[in-house]
Amino acid sequence: LYWLGAAAILRAAIRRNQPMWIVLPLVWVALEFIRANAQSLYLGPTFPWFALAHSQYRQTILIQLADITGIYGVSFLVAMANGLVVDIILAAIARHQPSADAAAGLKAPIVLVANQRRRLIAGSVAFGAALAASLGYGAWQLSRDTRSEGPVIGIVQRAYPISLAGRNATQEQILDAHLDATRTFMDSTVRPDLVIWPETMLPTAMNRQMLDLDAGSLKGDYLRSLAAKF
């Protein structure tokens, strides 16, 4: 329903000849925020996943922006790029499909094309400035040593589907992948005090032996032997 709502709003905006490079990110990110906070807003269940920002998880330099804006700033940037593409497509369509006014010899279409040209220039400048600022900030952040005194935390998050069914790997393979990534932390010069895994990464529930497990003894078969159904 959120995305149907977005489609309806954007369709109305396009009919009113509104610039998509700004309307699309405003509408889309607003609905992402509402969707992620629906429960606290008394609008139903909360779904804080599948945001546009999540598509950029490999672009480390770009997502540094999130420490200021949260994921919404990254989503805004992605939506802004897509809105600019929409404006380019709409301008191309308008240019190659003269309106009835053009057929009647009126000059309105020329004015429309001029407005679209100015819109594309404004959108390109705005997006270019936003992208440059984001990349500049990301490069600066990555060049800094932001560590401070305190516990060192490692996070292991492999790219497996969120659903429990239909995965292209077995539970044991998923577990082994997380163990291998965890061992990478253990062999590094900065040994973490805590390693965090995502939920549903173990084949079964963990028993109390896991609480006393020495992280240095992590082995696939050994760890699987500690997992037992209740």
PyMOL CGO cylinders between C-alpha atoms (Angstrom):
from pymol import cmd
from pymol.cgo import CYLINDER

trace = [
    CYLINDER, 0.00, 0.00, 0.00, 2.89, 2.39, 0.70, 0.3, 1, 1, 1, 1, 1, 1,
    CYLINDER, 2.89, 2.39, 0.70, 4.26, 2.04, -2.80, 0.3, 1, 1, 1, 1, 1, 1,
    CYLINDER, 4.26, 2.04, -2.80, 0.81, 2.24, -4.35, 0.3, 1, 1, 1, 1, 1, 1,
    CYLINDER, 0.81, 2.24, -4.35, 0.41, 5.49, -2.44, 0.3, 1, 1, 1, 1, 1, 1,
    CYLINDER, 0.41, 5.49, -2.44, 3.76, 6.68, -3.77, 0.3, 1, 1, 1, 1, 1, 1,
    CYLINDER, 3.76, 6.68, -3.77, 2.72, 5.80, -7.33, 0.3, 1, 1, 1, 1, 1, 1,
    CYLINDER, 2.72, 5.80, -7.33, -0.54, 7.76, -6.98, 0.3, 1, 1, 1, 1, 1, 1,
    CYLINDER, -0.54, 7.76, -6.98, 1.21, 10.85, -5.59, 0.3, 1, 1, 1, 1, 1, 1,
    CYLINDER, 1.21, 10.85, -5.59, 3.98, 10.76, -8.19, 0.3, 1, 1, 1, 1, 1, 1,
    CYLINDER, 3.98, 10.76, -8.19, 1.50, 10.25, -11.02, 0.3, 1, 1, 1, 1, 1, 1,
    CYLINDER, 1.50, 10.25, -11.02, -0.41, 13.34, -9.90, 0.3, 1, 1, 1, 1, 1, 1,
    CYLINDER, -0.41, 13.34, -9.90, 2.83, 15.32, -9.62, 0.3, 1, 1, 1, 1, 1, 1,
    CYLINDER, 2.83, 15.32, -9.62, 3.90, 14.32, -13.14, 0.3, 1, 1, 1, 1, 1, 1,
    CYLINDER, 3.90, 14.32, -13.14, 0.53, 15.43, -14.52, 0.3, 1, 1, 1, 1, 1, 1,
    CYLINDER, 0.53, 15.43, -14.52, 1.11, 18.81, -12.86, 0.3, 1, 1, 1, 1, 1, 1,
    CYLINDER, 1.11, 18.81, -12.86, 4.57, 18.97, -14.46, 0.3, 1, 1, 1, 1, 1, 1,
    CYLINDER, 4.57, 18.97, -14.46, 6.41, 18.91, -11.13, 0.3, 1, 1, 1, 1, 1, 1,
    CYLINDER, 6.41, 18.91, -11.13, 10.18, 18.17, -11.11, 0.3, 1, 1, 1, 1, 1, 1,
    CYLINDER, 10.18, 18.17, -11.11, 10.72, 14.54, -10.19, 0.3, 1, 1, 1, 1, 1, 1,
    CYLINDER, 10.72, 14.54, -10.19, 14.31, 15.10, -9.06, 0.3, 1, 1, 1, 1, 1, 1,
    CYLINDER, 14.31, 15.10, -9.06, 12.92, 16.67, -5.88, 0.3, 1, 1, 1, 1, 1, 1,
    CYLINDER, 12.92, 16.67, -5.88, 9.34, 15.31, -5.67, 0.3, 1, 1, 1, 1, 1, 1,
    CYLINDER, 9.34, 15.31, -5.67, 10.32, 11.64, -5.95, 0.3, 1, 1, 1, 1, 1, 1,
    CYLINDER, 10.32, 11.64, -5.95, 12.89, 11.64, -3.09, 0.3, 1, 1, 1, 1, 1, 1,
    CYLINDER, 12.89, 11.64, -3.09, 10.59, 13.66, -0.83, 0.3, 1, 1, 1, 1, 1, 1,
    CYLINDER, 10.59, 13.66, -0.83, 7.63, 11.33, -1.37, 0.3, 1, 1, 1, 1, 1, 1,
    CYLINDER, 7.63, 11.33, -1.37, 9.59, 8.07, -1.32, 0.3, 1, 1, 1, 1, 1, 1,
    CYLINDER, 9.59, 8.07, -1.32, 11.71, 8.84, 1.74, 0.3, 1, 1, 1, 1, 1, 1,
    CYLINDER, 11.71, 8.84, 1.74, 8.69, 10.16, 3.65, 0.3, 1, 1, 1, 1, 1, 1,
    CYLINDER, 8.69, 10.16, 3.65, 6.89, 6.86, 3.02, 0.3, 1, 1, 1, 1, 1, 1,
    CYLINDER, 6.89, 6.86, 3.02, 10.01, 4.88, 3.97, 0.3, 1, 1, 1, 1, 1, 1,
    CYLINDER, 10.01, 4.88, 3.97, 10.10, 6.77, 7.27, 0.3, 1, 1, 1, 1, 1, 1,
    CYLINDER, 10.10, 6.77, 7.27, 6.41, 6.17, 7.94, 0.3, 1, 1, 1, 1, 1, 1,
    CYLINDER, 6.41, 6.17, 7.94, 6.74, 2.49, 7.03, 0.3, 1, 1, 1, 1, 1, 1,
    CYLINDER, 6.74, 2.49, 7.03, 9.73, 2.09, 9.38, 0.3, 1, 1, 1, 1, 1, 1,
    CYLINDER, 9.73, 2.09, 9.38, 7.96, 3.87, 12.25, 0.3, 1, 1, 1, 1, 1, 1,
    CYLINDER, 7.96, 3.87, 12.25, 4.36, 2.85, 11.62, 0.3, 1, 1, 1, 1, 1, 1,
    CYLINDER, 4.36, 2.85, 11.62, 3.88, 1.17, 14.99, 0.3, 1, 1, 1, 1, 1, 1,
    CYLINDER, 3.88, 1.17, 14.99, 4.96, 4.21, 16.99, 0.3, 1, 1, 1, 1, 1, 1,
    CYLINDER, 4.96, 4.21, 16.99, 2.72, 6.33, 14.75, 0.3, 1, 1, 1, 1, 1, 1,
    CYLINDER, 2.72, 6.33, 14.75, -0.24, 3.96, 15.40, 0.3, 1, 1, 1, 1, 1, 1,
    CYLINDER, -0.24, 3.96, 15.40, -0.45, 3.08, 11.70, 0.3, 1, 1, 1, 1, 1, 1,
    CYLINDER, -0.45, 3.08, 11.70, 0.07, -0.67, 11.92, 0.3, 1, 1, 1, 1, 1, 1,
    CYLINDER, 0.07, -0.67, 11.92, 3.11, -2.97, 11.91, 0.3, 1, 1, 1, 1, 1, 1,
    CYLINDER, 3.11, -2.97, 11.91, 6.60, -1.59, 11.36, 0.3, 1, 1, 1, 1, 1, 1,
    CYLINDER, 6.60, -1.59, 11.36, 8.77, -2.74, 8.43, 0.3, 1, 1, 1, 1, 1, 1,
    CYLINDER, 8.77, -2.74, 8.43, 12.22, -1.08, 8.58, 0.3, 1, 1, 1, 1, 1, 1,
    CYLINDER, 12.22, -1.08, 8.58, 13.75, -3.07, 5.73, 0.3, 1, 1, 1, 1, 1, 1,
    CYLINDER, 13.75, -3.07, 5.73, 14.02, -2.94, 1.93, 0.3, 1, 1, 1, 1, 1, 1,
    CYLINDER, 14.02, -2.94, 1.93, 14.80, 0.78, 1.91, 0.3, 1, 1, 1, 1, 1, 1,
    CYLINDER, 14.80, 0.78, 1.91, 16.51, 2.29, -1.12, 0.3, 1, 1, 1, 1, 1, 1,
    CYLINDER, 16.51, 2.29, -1.12, 19.57, 2.92, 1.05, 0.3, 1, 1, 1, 1, 1, 1,
    CYLINDER, 19.57, 2.92, 1.05, 20.07, -0.80, 1.56, 0.3, 1, 1, 1, 1, 1, 1,
    CYLINDER, 20.07, -0.80, 1.56, 20.88, -1.18, -2.15, 0.3, 1, 1, 1, 1, 1, 1,
    CYLINDER, 20.88, -1.18, -2.15, 24.10, 0.78, -1.55, 0.3, 1, 1, 1, 1, 1, 1,
    CYLINDER, 24.10, 0.78, -1.55, 25.57, -1.45, 1.15, 0.3, 1, 1, 1, 1, 1, 1,
    CYLINDER, 25.57, -1.45, 1.15, 28.68, -2.13, -0.95, 0.3, 1, 1, 1, 1, 1, 1,
    CYLINDER, 28.68, -2.13, -0.95, 29.35, 1.59, -1.55, 0.3, 1, 1, 1, 1, 1, 1,
    CYLINDER, 29.35, 1.59, -1.55, 31.23, 2.22, 1.67, 0.3, 1, 1, 1, 1, 1, 1,
    CYLINDER, 31.23, 2.22, 1.67, 32.25, 5.76, 0.80, 0.3, 1, 1, 1, 1, 1, 1,
    CYLINDER, 32.25, 5.76, 0.80, 28.68, 6.76, -0.05, 0.3, 1, 1, 1, 1, 1, 1,
    CYLINDER, 28.68, 6.76, -0.05, 26.92, 5.34, 3.01, 0.3, 1, 1, 1, 1, 1, 1,
    CYLINDER, 26.92, 5.34, 3.01, 29.08, 7.27, 5.50, 0.3, 1, 1, 1, 1, 1, 1,
    CYLINDER, 29.08, 7.27, 5.50, 26.37, 9.91, 5.15, 0.3, 1, 1, 1, 1, 1, 1,
    CYLINDER, 26.37, 9.91, 5.15, 24.13, 7.69, 7.27, 0.3, 1, 1, 1, 1, 1, 1,
    CYLINDER, 24.13, 7.69, 7.27, 25.89, 8.68, 10.50, 0.3, 1, 1, 1, 1, 1, 1,
    CYLINDER, 25.89, 8.68, 10.50, 24.31, 12.13, 10.04, 0.3, 1, 1, 1, 1, 1, 1,
    CYLINDER, 24.31, 12.13, 10.04, 20.99, 11.45, 8.31, 0.3, 1, 1, 1, 1, 1, 1,
    CYLINDER, 20.99, 11.45, 8.31, 20.38, 7.77, 9.04, 0.3, 1, 1, 1, 1, 1, 1,
    CYLINDER, 20.38, 7.77, 9.04, 19.45, 5.59, 6.09, 0.3, 1, 1, 1, 1, 1, 1,
    CYLINDER, 19.45, 5.59, 6.09, 17.04, 8.28, 4.90, 0.3, 1, 1, 1, 1, 1, 1,
    CYLINDER, 17.04, 8.28, 4.90, 19.77, 10.53, 3.56, 0.3, 1, 1, 1, 1, 1, 1,
    CYLINDER, 19.77, 10.53, 3.56, 21.16, 7.69, 1.45, 0.3, 1, 1, 1, 1, 1, 1,
    CYLINDER, 21.16, 7.69, 1.45, 17.67, 6.77, 0.25, 0.3, 1, 1, 1, 1, 1, 1,
    CYLINDER, 17.67, 6.77, 0.25, 17.07, 10.42, -0.65, 0.3, 1, 1, 1, 1, 1, 1,
    CYLINDER, 17.07, 10.42, -0.65, 20.22, 10.50, -2.77, 0.3, 1, 1, 1, 1, 1, 1,
    CYLINDER, 20.22, 10.50, -2.77, 19.27, 7.29, -4.62, 0.3, 1, 1, 1, 1, 1, 1,
    CYLINDER, 19.27, 7.29, -4.62, 15.71, 8.52, -5.19, 0.3, 1, 1, 1, 1, 1, 1,
    CYLINDER, 15.71, 8.52, -5.19, 17.04, 11.87, -6.37, 0.3, 1, 1, 1, 1, 1, 1,
    CYLINDER, 17.04, 11.87, -6.37, 19.14, 10.13, -9.05, 0.3, 1, 1, 1, 1, 1, 1,
    CYLINDER, 19.14, 10.13, -9.05, 16.10, 8.15, -10.18, 0.3, 1, 1, 1, 1, 1, 1,
    CYLINDER, 16.10, 8.15, -10.18, 13.94, 11.29, -10.21, 0.3, 1, 1, 1, 1, 1, 1,
    CYLINDER, 13.94, 11.29, -10.21, 16.47, 13.01, -12.45, 0.3, 1, 1, 1, 1, 1, 1,
    CYLINDER, 16.47, 13.01, -12.45, 16.36, 10.04, -14.84, 0.3, 1, 1, 1, 1, 1, 1,
    CYLINDER, 16.36, 10.04, -14.84, 12.54, 10.33, -14.91, 0.3, 1, 1, 1, 1, 1, 1,
    CYLINDER, 12.54, 10.33, -14.91, 12.80, 14.04, -15.75, 0.3, 1, 1, 1, 1, 1, 1,
    CYLINDER, 12.80, 14.04, -15.75, 15.19, 13.25, -18.62, 0.3, 1, 1, 1, 1, 1, 1,
    CYLINDER, 15.19, 13.25, -18.62, 12.79, 10.62, -19.99, 0.3, 1, 1, 1, 1, 1, 1,
    CYLINDER, 12.79, 10.62, -19.99, 9.77, 12.93, -19.69, 0.3, 1, 1, 1, 1, 1, 1,
    CYLINDER, 9.77, 12.93, -19.69, 11.65, 15.74, -21.43, 0.3, 1, 1, 1, 1, 1, 1,
    CYLINDER, 11.65, 15.74, -21.43, 12.59, 13.41, -24.27, 0.3, 1, 1, 1, 1, 1, 1,
    CYLINDER, 12.59, 13.41, -24.27, 8.99, 12.27, -24.65, 0.3, 1, 1, 1, 1, 1, 1,
    CYLINDER, 8.99, 12.27, -24.65, 7.66, 15.83, -24.66, 0.3, 1, 1, 1, 1, 1, 1,
    CYLINDER, 7.66, 15.83, -24.66, 10.20, 16.86, -27.27, 0.3, 1, 1, 1, 1, 1, 1,
    CYLINDER, 10.20, 16.86, -27.27, 9.31, 14.05, -29.68, 0.3, 1, 1, 1, 1, 1, 1,
    CYLINDER, 9.31, 14.05, -29.68, 5.53, 14.16, -29.16, 0.3, 1, 1, 1, 1, 1, 1,
    CYLINDER, 5.53, 14.16, -29.16, 4.26, 17.66, -30.05, 0.3, 1, 1, 1, 1, 1, 1,
    CYLINDER, 4.26, 17.66, -30.05, 1.04, 18.61, -28.34, 0.3, 1, 1, 1, 1, 1, 1,
    CYLINDER, 1.04, 18.61, -28.34, -2.17, 19.85, -29.88, 0.3, 1, 1, 1, 1, 1, 1,
    CYLINDER, -2.17, 19.85, -29.88, -0.99, 23.39, -29.17, 0.3, 1, 1, 1, 1, 1, 1,
    CYLINDER, -0.99, 23.39, -29.17, 2.07, 22.81, -31.33, 0.3, 1, 1, 1, 1, 1, 1,
    CYLINDER, 2.07, 22.81, -31.33, -0.13, 21.52, -34.14, 0.3, 1, 1, 1, 1, 1, 1,
    CYLINDER, -0.13, 21.52, -34.14, -2.18, 24.73, -33.88, 0.3, 1, 1, 1, 1, 1, 1,
    CYLINDER, -2.18, 24.73, -33.88, 0.94, 26.84, -34.24, 0.3, 1, 1, 1, 1, 1, 1,
    CYLINDER, 0.94, 26.84, -34.24, 1.08, 28.06, -30.64, 0.3, 1, 1, 1, 1, 1, 1,
    CYLINDER, 1.08, 28.06, -30.64, 4.35, 28.57, -28.79, 0.3, 1, 1, 1, 1, 1, 1,
    CYLINDER, 4.35, 28.57, -28.79, 3.44, 26.89, -25.51, 0.3, 1, 1, 1, 1, 1, 1,
    CYLINDER, 3.44, 26.89, -25.51, 5.44, 23.71, -26.30, 0.3, 1, 1, 1, 1, 1, 1,
    CYLINDER, 5.44, 23.71, -26.30, 8.58, 25.84, -26.87, 0.3, 1, 1, 1, 1, 1, 1,
    CYLINDER, 8.58, 25.84, -26.87, 8.11, 27.36, -23.44, 0.3, 1, 1, 1, 1, 1, 1,
    CYLINDER, 8.11, 27.36, -23.44, 7.55, 23.89, -21.99, 0.3, 1, 1, 1, 1, 1, 1,
    CYLINDER, 7.55, 23.89, -21.99, 10.78, 22.59, -23.53, 0.3, 1, 1, 1, 1, 1, 1,
    CYLINDER, 10.78, 22.59, -23.53, 12.66, 25.60, -22.17, 0.3, 1, 1, 1, 1, 1, 1,
    CYLINDER, 12.66, 25.60, -22.17, 11.23, 24.98, -18.70, 0.3, 1, 1, 1, 1, 1, 1,
    CYLINDER, 11.23, 24.98, -18.70, 12.20, 21.33, -18.87, 0.3, 1, 1, 1, 1, 1, 1,
    CYLINDER, 12.20, 21.33, -18.87, 15.72, 22.29, -19.94, 0.3, 1, 1, 1, 1, 1, 1,
    CYLINDER, 15.72, 22.29, -19.94, 16.04, 24.62, -16.95, 0.3, 1, 1, 1, 1, 1, 1,
    CYLINDER, 16.04, 24.62, -16.95, 14.62, 21.89, -14.71, 0.3, 1, 1, 1, 1, 1, 1,
    CYLINDER, 14.62, 21.89, -14.71, 17.17, 19.35, -15.95, 0.3, 1, 1, 1, 1, 1, 1,
    CYLINDER, 17.17, 19.35, -15.95, 20.00, 21.81, -15.42, 0.3, 1, 1, 1, 1, 1, 1,
    CYLINDER, 20.00, 21.81, -15.42, 18.79, 22.63, -11.90, 0.3, 1, 1, 1, 1, 1, 1,
    CYLINDER, 18.79, 22.63, -11.90, 18.29, 18.96, -11.07, 0.3, 1, 1, 1, 1, 1, 1,
    CYLINDER, 18.29, 18.96, -11.07, 21.69, 17.97, -12.45, 0.3, 1, 1, 1, 1, 1, 1,
    CYLINDER, 21.69, 17.97, -12.45, 23.44, 20.70, -10.49, 0.3, 1, 1, 1, 1, 1, 1,
    CYLINDER, 23.44, 20.70, -10.49, 21.57, 19.85, -7.28, 0.3, 1, 1, 1, 1, 1, 1,
    CYLINDER, 21.57, 19.85, -7.28, 22.21, 16.11, -7.60, 0.3, 1, 1, 1, 1, 1, 1,
    CYLINDER, 22.21, 16.11, -7.60, 25.85, 16.64, -8.56, 0.3, 1, 1, 1, 1, 1, 1,
    CYLINDER, 25.85, 16.64, -8.56, 26.38, 18.89, -5.54, 0.3, 1, 1, 1, 1, 1, 1,
    CYLINDER, 26.38, 18.89, -5.54, 24.63, 16.42, -3.21, 0.3, 1, 1, 1, 1, 1, 1,
    CYLINDER, 24.63, 16.42, -3.21, 26.62, 13.47, -4.58, 0.3, 1, 1, 1, 1, 1, 1,
    CYLINDER, 26.62, 13.47, -4.58, 29.92, 15.35, -4.40, 0.3, 1, 1, 1, 1, 1, 1,
    CYLINDER, 29.92, 15.35, -4.40, 29.22, 16.43, -0.82, 0.3, 1, 1, 1, 1, 1, 1,
    CYLINDER, 29.22, 16.43, -0.82, 28.30, 12.87, 0.18, 0.3, 1, 1, 1, 1, 1, 1,
    CYLINDER, 28.30, 12.87, 0.18, 31.38, 11.36, -1.44, 0.3, 1, 1, 1, 1, 1, 1,
    CYLINDER, 31.38, 11.36, -1.44, 33.61, 14.06, 0.01, 0.3, 1, 1, 1, 1, 1, 1,
    CYLINDER, 33.61, 14.06, 0.01, 32.23, 13.50, 3.48, 0.3, 1, 1, 1, 1, 1, 1,
    CYLINDER, 32.23, 13.50, 3.48, 32.56, 9.73, 3.07, 0.3, 1, 1, 1, 1, 1, 1,
    CYLINDER, 32.56, 9.73, 3.07, 36.19, 10.00, 1.97, 0.3, 1, 1, 1, 1, 1, 1,
    CYLINDER, 36.19, 10.00, 1.97, 36.95, 12.26, 4.93, 0.3, 1, 1, 1, 1, 1, 1,
    CYLINDER, 36.95, 12.26, 4.93, 35.27, 9.90, 7.39, 0.3, 1, 1, 1, 1, 1, 1,
    CYLINDER, 35.27, 9.90, 7.39, 37.08, 6.85, 6.03, 0.3, 1, 1, 1, 1, 1, 1,
    CYLINDER, 37.08, 6.85, 6.03, 40.42, 8.64, 6.29, 0.3, 1, 1, 1, 1, 1, 1,
    CYLINDER, 40.42, 8.64, 6.29, 39.93, 9.25, 10.02, 0.3, 1, 1, 1, 1, 1, 1,
    CYLINDER, 39.93, 9.25, 10.02, 40.77, 6.95, 12.89, 0.3, 1, 1, 1, 1, 1, 1,
    CYLINDER, 40.77, 6.95, 12.89, 37.45, 7.06, 14.72, 0.3, 1, 1, 1, 1, 1, 1,
    CYLINDER, 37.45, 7.06, 14.72, 38.31, 4.44, 17.30, 0.3, 1, 1, 1, 1, 1, 1,
    CYLINDER, 38.31, 4.44, 17.30, 38.14, 5.40, 20.96, 0.3, 1, 1, 1, 1, 1, 1,
    CYLINDER, 38.14, 5.40, 20.96, 38.82, 3.63, 24.23, 0.3, 1, 1, 1, 1, 1, 1,
    CYLINDER, 38.82, 3.63, 24.23, 36.27, 0.93, 24.93, 0.3, 1, 1, 1, 1, 1, 1,
    CYLINDER, 36.27, 0.93, 24.93, 35.19, -2.52, 23.78, 0.3, 1, 1, 1, 1, 1, 1,
    CYLINDER, 35.19, -2.52, 23.78, 35.92, -3.57, 20.21, 0.3, 1, 1, 1, 1, 1, 1,
    CYLINDER, 35.92, -3.57, 20.21, 32.84, -4.97, 18.46, 0.3, 1, 1, 1, 1, 1, 1,
    CYLINDER, 32.84, -4.97, 18.46, 32.84, -7.01, 15.28, 0.3, 1, 1, 1, 1, 1, 1,
    CYLINDER, 32.84, -7.01, 15.28, 29.72, -7.48, 13.14, 0.3, 1, 1, 1, 1, 1, 1,
    CYLINDER, 29.72, -7.48, 13.14, 29.25, -10.45, 10.82, 0.3, 1, 1, 1, 1, 1, 1,
    CYLINDER, 29.25, -10.45, 10.82, 26.45, -10.09, 8.25, 0.3, 1, 1, 1, 1, 1, 1,
    CYLINDER, 26.45, -10.09, 8.25, 26.55, -12.35, 5.22, 0.3, 1, 1, 1, 1, 1, 1,
    CYLINDER, 26.55, -12.35, 5.22, 24.31, -11.77, 2.21, 0.3, 1, 1, 1, 1, 1, 1,
    CYLINDER, 24.31, -11.77, 2.21, 21.61, -14.41, 2.63, 0.3, 1, 1, 1, 1, 1, 1,
    CYLINDER, 21.61, -14.41, 2.63, 17.91, -13.80, 1.93, 0.3, 1, 1, 1, 1, 1, 1,
    CYLINDER, 17.91, -13.80, 1.93, 15.83, -12.64, 4.86, 0.3, 1, 1, 1, 1, 1, 1,
    CYLINDER, 15.83, -12.64, 4.86, 13.32, -15.46, 4.44, 0.3, 1, 1, 1, 1, 1, 1,
    CYLINDER, 13.32, -15.46, 4.44, 13.95, -18.77, 6.19, 0.3, 1, 1, 1, 1, 1, 1,
    CYLINDER, 13.95, -18.77, 6.19, 12.71, -20.77, 3.23, 0.3, 1, 1, 1, 1, 1, 1,
    CYLINDER, 12.71, -20.77, 3.23, 13.97, -20.79, -0.33, 0.3, 1, 1, 1, 1, 1, 1,
    CYLINDER, 13.97, -20.79, -0.33, 17.58, -19.93, 0.46, 0.3, 1, 1, 1, 1, 1, 1,
    CYLINDER, 17.58, -19.93, 0.46, 20.26, -21.12, -1.93, 0.3, 1, 1, 1, 1, 1, 1,
    CYLINDER, 20.26, -21.12, -1.93, 22.35, -22.52, 0.93, 0.3, 1, 1, 1, 1, 1, 1,
    CYLINDER, 22.35, -22.52, 0.93, 21.74, -25.06, 3.68, 0.3, 1, 1, 1, 1, 1, 1,
    CYLINDER, 21.74, -25.06, 3.68, 21.60, -24.06, 7.33, 0.3, 1, 1, 1, 1, 1, 1,
    CYLINDER, 21.60, -24.06, 7.33, 24.98, -25.71, 7.86, 0.3, 1, 1, 1, 1, 1, 1,
    CYLINDER, 24.98, -25.71, 7.86, 26.54, -23.75, 4.98, 0.3, 1, 1, 1, 1, 1, 1,
    CYLINDER, 26.54, -23.75, 4.98, 25.13, -20.50, 6.35, 0.3, 1, 1, 1, 1, 1, 1,
    CYLINDER, 25.13, -20.50, 6.35, 26.50, -21.32, 9.79, 0.3, 1, 1, 1, 1, 1, 1,
    CYLINDER, 26.50, -21.32, 9.79, 29.94, -22.19, 8.39, 0.3, 1, 1, 1, 1, 1, 1,
    CYLINDER, 29.94, -22.19, 8.39, 30.03, -18.93, 6.44, 0.3, 1, 1, 1, 1, 1, 1,
    CYLINDER, 30.03, -18.93, 6.44, 29.43, -16.95, 9.62, 0.3, 1, 1, 1, 1, 1, 1,
    CYLINDER, 29.43, -16.95, 9.62, 32.01, -19.01, 11.50, 0.3, 1, 1, 1, 1, 1, 1,
    CYLINDER, 32.01, -19.01, 11.50, 34.62, -18.37, 8.82, 0.3, 1, 1, 1, 1, 1, 1,
    CYLINDER, 34.62, -18.37, 8.82, 33.94, -14.63, 8.90, 0.3, 1, 1, 1, 1, 1, 1,
    CYLINDER, 33.94, -14.63, 8.90, 34.12, -14.68, 12.70, 0.3, 1, 1, 1, 1, 1, 1,
    CYLINDER, 34.12, -14.68, 12.70, 37.47, -16.48, 12.65, 0.3, 1, 1, 1, 1, 1, 1,
    CYLINDER, 37.47, -16.48, 12.65, 38.77, -13.65, 10.47, 0.3, 1, 1, 1, 1, 1, 1,
    CYLINDER, 38.77, -13.65, 10.47, 38.16, -11.33, 13.43, 0.3, 1, 1, 1, 1, 1, 1,
    CYLINDER, 38.16, -11.33, 13.43, 39.88, -13.74, 15.80, 0.3, 1, 1, 1, 1, 1, 1,
    CYLINDER, 39.88, -13.74, 15.80, 43.00, -13.84, 13.61, 0.3, 1, 1, 1, 1, 1, 1,
    CYLINDER, 43.00, -13.84, 13.61, 43.20, -10.07, 13.19, 0.3, 1, 1, 1, 1, 1, 1,
    CYLINDER, 43.20, -10.07, 13.19, 45.50, -7.78, 15.13, 0.3, 1, 1, 1, 1, 1, 1,
    CYLINDER, 45.50, -7.78, 15.13, 42.49, -6.07, 16.72, 0.3, 1, 1, 1, 1, 1, 1,
    CYLINDER, 42.49, -6.07, 16.72, 40.70, -8.94, 18.43, 0.3, 1, 1, 1, 1, 1, 1,
    CYLINDER, 40.70, -8.94, 18.43, 37.08, -7.98, 19.22, 0.3, 1, 1, 1, 1, 1, 1,
    CYLINDER, 37.08, -7.98, 19.22, 35.54, -8.31, 22.66, 0.3, 1, 1, 1, 1, 1, 1,
    CYLINDER, 35.54, -8.31, 22.66, 32.17, -9.06, 21.12, 0.3, 1, 1, 1, 1, 1, 1,
    CYLINDER, 32.17, -9.06, 21.12, 31.05, -10.42, 17.75, 0.3, 1, 1, 1, 1, 1, 1,
    CYLINDER, 31.05, -10.42, 17.75, 27.44, -9.83, 16.71, 0.3, 1, 1, 1, 1, 1, 1,
    CYLINDER, 27.44, -9.83, 16.71, 25.60, -12.14, 14.31, 0.3, 1, 1, 1, 1, 1, 1,
    CYLINDER, 25.60, -12.14, 14.31, 22.20, -11.58, 12.67, 0.3, 1, 1, 1, 1, 1, 1,
    CYLINDER, 22.20, -11.58, 12.67, 19.22, -13.56, 13.84, 0.3, 1, 1, 1, 1, 1, 1,
    CYLINDER, 19.22, -13.56, 13.84, 18.32, -17.03, 12.48, 0.3, 1, 1, 1, 1, 1, 1,
    CYLINDER, 18.32, -17.03, 12.48, 21.92, -17.92, 11.65, 0.3, 1, 1, 1, 1, 1, 1,
    CYLINDER, 21.92, -17.92, 11.65, 22.02, -21.11, 13.73, 0.3, 1, 1, 1, 1, 1, 1,
    CYLINDER, 22.02, -21.11, 13.73, 20.33, -24.34, 12.58, 0.3, 1, 1, 1, 1, 1, 1,
    CYLINDER, 20.33, -24.34, 12.58, 18.54, -24.71, 15.92, 0.3, 1, 1, 1, 1, 1, 1,
    CYLINDER, 18.54, -24.71, 15.92, 18.26, -22.97, 19.26, 0.3, 1, 1, 1, 1, 1, 1,
    CYLINDER, 18.26, -22.97, 19.26, 21.37, -22.67, 21.46, 0.3, 1, 1, 1, 1, 1, 1,
    CYLINDER, 21.37, -22.67, 21.46, 21.69, -24.41, 24.79, 0.3, 1, 1, 1, 1, 1, 1,
    CYLINDER, 21.69, -24.41, 24.79, 23.47, -23.07, 27.85, 0.3, 1, 1, 1, 1, 1, 1,
    CYLINDER, 23.47, -23.07, 27.85, 26.85, -24.50, 26.85, 0.3, 1, 1, 1, 1, 1, 1,
    CYLINDER, 26.85, -24.50, 26.85, 27.03, -21.67, 24.33, 0.3, 1, 1, 1, 1, 1, 1,
    CYLINDER, 27.03, -21.67, 24.33, 27.25, -19.15, 27.17, 0.3, 1, 1, 1, 1, 1, 1,
    CYLINDER, 27.25, -19.15, 27.17, 30.60, -20.58, 28.29, 0.3, 1, 1, 1, 1, 1, 1,
    CYLINDER, 30.60, -20.58, 28.29, 32.01, -21.17, 24.81, 0.3, 1, 1, 1, 1, 1, 1,
    CYLINDER, 32.01, -21.17, 24.81, 35.55, -19.98, 24.16, 0.3, 1, 1, 1, 1, 1, 1,
    CYLINDER, 35.55, -19.98, 24.16, 35.40, -18.04, 20.90, 0.3, 1, 1, 1, 1, 1, 1,
    CYLINDER, 35.40, -18.04, 20.90, 38.86, -19.29, 20.03, 0.3, 1, 1, 1, 1, 1, 1,
    CYLINDER, 38.86, -19.29, 20.03, 37.59, -22.86, 19.88, 0.3, 1, 1, 1, 1, 1, 1,
    CYLINDER, 37.59, -22.86, 19.88, 34.99, -22.18, 17.19, 0.3, 1, 1, 1, 1, 1, 1,
    CYLINDER, 34.99, -22.18, 17.19, 34.79, -25.14, 14.84, 0.3, 1, 1, 1, 1, 1, 1,
    CYLINDER, 34.79, -25.14, 14.84, 31.93, -26.00, 12.52, 0.3, 1, 1, 1, 1, 1, 1,
    CYLINDER, 31.93, -26.00, 12.52, 31.26, -29.55, 13.76, 0.3, 1, 1, 1, 1, 1, 1,
    CYLINDER, 31.26, -29.55, 13.76, 31.89, -28.60, 17.38, 0.3, 1, 1, 1, 1, 1, 1,
    CYLINDER, 31.89, -28.60, 17.38, 29.53, -25.65, 17.31, 0.3, 1, 1, 1, 1, 1, 1,
    CYLINDER, 29.53, -25.65, 17.31, 26.84, -27.61, 15.54, 0.3, 1, 1, 1, 1, 1, 1,
    CYLINDER, 26.84, -27.61, 15.54, 27.07, -30.21, 18.28, 0.3, 1, 1, 1, 1, 1, 1,
    CYLINDER, 27.07, -30.21, 18.28, 26.19, -27.52, 20.81, 0.3, 1, 1, 1, 1, 1, 1,
    CYLINDER, 26.19, -27.52, 20.81, 23.00, -26.62, 18.99, 0.3, 1, 1, 1, 1, 1, 1,
    CYLINDER, 23.00, -26.62, 18.99, 20.05, -28.64, 20.24, 0.3, 1, 1, 1, 1, 1, 1,
    CYLINDER, 20.05, -28.64, 20.24, 16.31, -28.43, 19.79, 0.3, 1, 1, 1, 1, 1, 1,
    CYLINDER, 16.31, -28.43, 19.79, 14.27, -27.62, 22.88, 0.3, 1, 1, 1, 1, 1, 1,
]
cmd.load_cgo(trace, "trace")
